[in-house]
């Protein structure tokens, strides 16, 4: 079975919508962290032009990635440059630590 890692950086205000969409789509788990940076959109009201955003990471079977991407995009979409980004990466191996025998 092939896995992918979906990473999304979205405005923190959209986090609740995205979380609800992912839960509704049946995503069993995700990680969320707060990040600070800039990209296509810059916050010119701050000295460093950076914005505070949320970073979401989801590991999934390859066949469920489109559904996850759609759930994220629908939850964050406002039609603005600041809507965020989504990246999909291949995962070489996916292991649950509790299933690995310690030597």
Secondary structure as GFF3:
##gff-version 3
##sequence-region A 1 103
A	DSSP	beta_strand	3	11	.	.	.	ID=ss1
A	DSSP	three_ten_helix	12	14	.	.	.	ID=ss2
A	DSSP	alpha_helix	15	24	.	.	.	ID=ss3
A	DSSP	beta_strand	31	37	.	.	.	ID=ss4
A	DSSP	beta_strand	51	61	.	.	.	ID=ss5
A	DSSP	three_ten_helix	62	64	.	.	.	ID=ss6
A	DSSP	alpha_helix	65	76	.	.	.	ID=ss7
A	DSSP	three_ten_helix	81	83	.	.	.	ID=ss8
A	DSSP	beta_strand	85	91	.	.	.	ID=ss9
A	DSSP	three_ten_helix	97	99	.	.	.	ID=ss10
###
